[in-house]
Amino acid sequence: MGAEVTFVPGKLDRSSTFYVAGHCGLVGSAIWRNLEAEGFSALVGRSSSELDLKNRDDVFAFFAETKPRYVVLAAAKVGGILANNSYPVDFLSDNLRIQVNVLDAAREHGVERLLFLGSSCIYPKFAEQPIREESLLTGHLEPTNDAYAIAKIAGIMHVQATRRQYGLPWISAMPTNLYGPGDNFSPEGSHVLPALIRRYDEAASNGTASVTNWGSGSPRREFLHVDDMAAACLHLLENYDGSEQVNVGTGTDVSIKELASIVAGVVGYDGEIIWDTTKPDGTPQKLLDVAKLSDSGWKASISLSDGVKRTVEWYRANADHIRS
């Protein structure tokens, strides 16, 4: 057993080395932008081509070289229902290897403060709404993304085990559905909101008479702009120290039909909307209880309508080189 490290809430040292794993992705890039804006001057990041986090030896060598004091583990293999349902082995294997390598190397090289990022899909499919942190492992997972969820649950357990065995004040946060600049807009790999943005924007540009969406449109989802998520991450690193994961969201949700209507309005599409009910809906509702986060002194500031507008503007400005 290692000696317990006492965490004193307060500002992190802006001059200390801070590694953002996954800094090129949706979440990691937002965290990087926020940390830069907050005055962190020694940020470290490596793209997947520069450092394969699935390669254990390379990860340990990277930590030995850079010796970060703080780490946010935002690197992950992610995707929507279609991708998760089609490639469960990839989502399980890749994420487990990334997490184990980074967390083990961070412990080996004395990382003082670490935040592991998971996903709200870790919770049971039919968990009581809104979903509280203690709902973890109390029921069956949504089958379409259970492999990814199990990997993320393993990450939470790894952080908790590190706290128990080594006394390190590491923490975990579970964001709701995220969106914003840097998202994946590909037809095969995207989540629902960027998929809708691409679909409706293309339909508006092409004058398409109708757009067909998966499912019934009745499931309800909560959406958090990734810049809000980034702000919440720094807030938790400076103010929270507990073994239980913290839900990060807005505390409000909308139906997929309502979301589609918002997106269509923002991009200027006024054609027919068709719902293909032969396709799966996924979990009927997924709304997080964010009382723990609120009690710590943080709440989201970007509304869904404003966030969608910002995301559409970014998508159109970067259409030539976004992930597609």
N, C-alpha and C positions, 0 to 999 in steps of 0.2 A: 504494500500500500504506500502510495506517495504522500508526502506532506500536503495538507490541504492549503490551497492558495486562497487568501482572503480577497474577495472582490469588493472594492469600494466604488459605489456608483459615482459617476462624474465623467468629465470629458476625457476621451482617449488622447494620448500624446500625438499631436498632428505631425510630428517629425519622425515618428517610428515607422519602420517598414511594415506595410500593410499589403498582404497578398489577396487579390480578388480572383479566386478560381472560377473560370468561366466568364472573364471580363468582356468577351466579344459577344456574348449572348444577350437575350432580351433583359434578363434580370441583372446579370453581371455588369453590362454596360451602363445601366441606370445607376447601379451602386457606385461604379467608378465615377460617373458624372457628379453624383451627389457628394462623394468623398472629396473630389477635387474642389467643388464649390465650398465645402466646409473647411478647406485649408490643409488637407493632408498632402504632404509634399514628397512622400517616399512610397508611392503606390507601385506595386509590382503585378504584372500580368503576363501570361503567355498564351498565345493562341494554340489551338489543338495541333496545328502543324509544327509549332515550336516545341510543344511539350504534350506528349500523349499521356494523359492522366491514368490510363489503363495500364501503363508500363510502370511497375512498382520501382524498379531500380532507378529509372529516370526521375520519378517523383521524389524519391529520397535524396537523390543527387541535387535536385533543384532546391529542396529545403535546406540542405547542407550549405549550398552556395549563397542563398539569399537571406536565410535566417529571419523570416518574418516574425514580428511580435504579435500581429493580429492577422486573422484569416476570416474571410467569408467564403464558404463553400457553396457557390452558385452554379458550378459546372454540373451538367446532367444531360443525359439523352432524353429529350422530351418530344411529345407529339400529341395529336388529337385522337379521337376515338378510333378512326380508321387505322392509323399507324400503330397505336397500342394493341389493337385487336389483331393486327396482321403479324406483328413481330414481337411477341411477348418475351421470347428468349433474349433478344437483343436488349430490350428495355430492362430486363432483370440482370443479365450478366454485365452489361456495360456500366450500369449505375452502381452495382455492388462493387465492382473493381475500382471505379473512380473514388467512391466514398472510402473504402477500406484503405486504399493507398494514401489519399490525402490526410485522412484522420490519423492513421498510424504514423505518417511522416511528421505531421504537426506535433503529435505527442512526443515522438523521439527527439525532436529538435526544439522542444520547450516553448511552443506557441502559447502565449499567455491568455489570449482571448479569442475564441472561435465561435462563429455563428454558422450552423448548418441549416440550409434551406430545404424544406420538403415541399409538400403539396397537400391541399385539402382532400385529395383522393385517398389519403391514408385512412379516412374514417369509414365506418360501415355504410353500405348502400342505403340502409333504411334507419340510419341514426336519427334520433329525435332532433327536430329543428327548433331553433338554431343549434348547430353542433358545438358542444362544449369540448374542451381539451380532454376531459376524462372519458369521452366516448371511444377513445382509441382502444382497439382490440376487444370491443364488446359485441361484434357481429360480423356477418359476411361482407366482403368487399364487392364493389361493382366488377363483374366479370370482365368487362371490356378493357379495364386497365389494372387488373389485380397484380400483374407482375411488376409494373412500375411502382404500385403502392407498397408492395412487400419490400422492395428495395429501399424505399424512403423510410418505411417503418424500421428497417434494419439500421438506417443511419441515425434515427432518433435513439435507438437502443445503444448504438455505439457511443454516442455522446453521453448518454446517461451512465453507461458502464465506465467511461473515462472519468467522469465526475466521481463515481464511487471508488474506483481503484486508484486513481492518481490525484484526486482532489482538485482537478483543474476546473475553473469556472466557465466551462463551455456551455453554450445554449443552442436551442433549436427553435426555428420559427416556421409556421405552416401557412403560407399565403393562399388566399382564394384564387380564383381565375384571374390571371394577369394579362395585361395588354399594353400596347404603346409602341414607341419608336424601337426599331430593331426586332420586331416580332417576325415570326415565320408565316409568310403569306402563301405558301405552296398549297395547291389543291389536295395533295396527299398527306402532308405533314402538319397542317395548321390546326389550331384550336378554333372554336366556333366564331369568335369575334373577328379575328383577321380573315378567316375564311369568308365571312359575310361581307366584309369590306371589299375584298378582292372581287367576289362574285357580283356584288351590286355596282361597284365602280366600272367593271368591264361591261355589265349589262347597260348601264347608263351611257357609256361611251359608244357602244355598238348599236344602241337603239333596240335592244332585245325586248320582245313583247312580254316575256314571263321569265321568272327565276324560280327554280325548284330547290328547296332546302330539305335536308334530312329530317325525318321524324315528324312529330305532330306539332312541335312548337310550344307544347305545354310545360315542359320542364322549366324550373326556375333556377337561375344562376346568379351568383354575386360576382361583380367585376371590380377589380382594383387597378388603377393606373400604375404602371411600373415605377414611375417617379415617386408616387406615394409609398410604394413598397420599399424603395431605396431609403427614403427618409425614416421609415419605421425600423429598418435594419440598424441604422446608426443609433436611433433612439434606444433600441433594445440593448445594443452592445454597451451603451453608456448608463443604462438604468435598470436592467433586469438581470437577476442571477437566480435561476431555478432549474430543477431537473426536468420539469414538465415543459413540453413544447408550448409555444404561444401562437394562437391563431392571429393572422393578420388579414384584415378585410375592412369592409365598409359597414357591415351590419345590416345592409339592405340588399334586396335582390329584384330581378325582373324576369319575366318569362322570355323564352327564346323568340317568341312572336313579337313581344314588345321590343326586344333588342333589334330584331330584323327591321322593324318599323323605324327605329332611331337611325340605324345605319342607312336605310334607303333614303330617309329624309336628308341626312347629312350629305350623301353623295349626289342627291338629286335624281334618284330613280323613282319613276311613278308607274311602272308596269305592274303586271299581275304577279302575285306571290303564291306559289304552289308548295304544299307540304307533302312529302313522300312518306306516308305512314308505314310503308313496308320496311323502312330503315329504322335502326334502334334509336331510342331516345336517351338511353343511359339513365343515370340516377334521376329520379323525379324532382328532387330539390336538393340543393347544396348551399346552405347559408351558414356562415360561421358565427358563433357567439364570440364577440370581440371584447367582452367585459374585462378580461385580464389585461388586454392591451390598453383599453380605455382607462382602467384604473392606474396604469403606469404613467398616464399623462399624454397619450398620443391618440389622434384620430385622423382619418383621411380628409384631404382638403380638395381633391379634384373630383368634380361631379362626373357622372357617366356621360352626359351629353357633351360637356366640354372635353372630356378625355377622348371620346370618339372623334370629335372635330379635330383635335390635335393629331390623332393617329392617322386620320384620313389625309390631312395636310402633309404629314411626314411620308406616308405611303406614296402619294402623288409626286412629291419632290424627289423621292429616291427610287422611283419605279424602275429605273434602268439597272440598278445594282442591288436591289433587295433580294433576300432569300426567296426564291420562287421555284 
